């Protein structure tokens, strides 16, 4: 329980803080006044004012917040601070400040993945565990313990690389280079077509030869440049996967019961912390990307709504009606409450085992 609580504070605290840090640094860069930059929420524990900004540590260590001069439309701003008012800035500057929050979350994910790739990521070896009878591998003479070195002339270092080549070779002969008892020899096998369901429940056709991994793995490390490149690719893939998942939920192809909230995050954070620091870092990267997608959704109250409003303002050349924004914000708060109720219901259902 203690591990779960600490891990949850670290995960949510760090990720929300990183988000607010993005807003803060961009505001400072663009010379917009920042009244308060708080690490945590609630009553102030410690604080120091430097220049115009009050830097403080607050009681609840789950994230933080940034309060800017003239942040709210119609807010009374002292004349001496008018030039530093957020609302008085050109649209491009306001867009930059709002976008900086989600961007920092994405940047955090890239850095976290890069660290993981440099420290070393576990990868399954292309070593055969079980061979299913009556499948192409069994008929071709592949045995348990065989190590696949190449597939159609392409070296394979990881199981997933070999599996991808097999999946893409339905009904086409595949030449494998196999190592067995320190001897290397070729084996030709033709993957059979099989209809499977992907993670979204869609039916797809893949090639299978009927083998499973032995479970042996190795630790793969990369230099900083390669690790950063792979981190960018991984972050983008997870972003795409998250967006597609949301679309599938809206379409009804994925159950809304799969949506999780703070309790699920806490549960998973505890599990990842027990699995090791590397697992927790990777988990934080994934959650950070989820926060990016959540925040750019055009739902009133979220960053995505402000981005949309500022884009409209830039197109039409004048601010969007304050009355319309207030009504939209009320609707947004209602939607957020509904979503929160849904995720808490799902989380509690998982805990009591009804899902």
FENGIBEL-V188211 format. One line per field, one symbol per residue. ss: DSSP state (~ for helix, > for strand, _ for the rest). A space follows every 50 residues. Layout:
ss: ???
//
This chain:
ss: _~~~~~~~~~~~~~~~~~~~~~~~~~~~~____>>>>>>>>>>>>>>>>> __>>>>>>>>>>>>>>>>__________~~~~~~______~~~~~~~~~~ ~~~~~~~~~~~~~~~~~~~_>>>>__>>>>>____~~~~~______>>>> >__>>___~~~~~~~~~_____>>>>>>>>__>>>>>>>>_>>>>>>___ __>>>>>>__>>>___>>>>___~~~~~~~~~~~~~~~~~~~~~~~~~~~ ~____~~~___~~~~~~~~~~~~~~_~~~~~~~~~~~~~~~~~~~~____ __~~~~~~~~~~~~~~_____~~~~~~~~~~~~~~~~~~~~~~~~~~~~~ ~~___
//
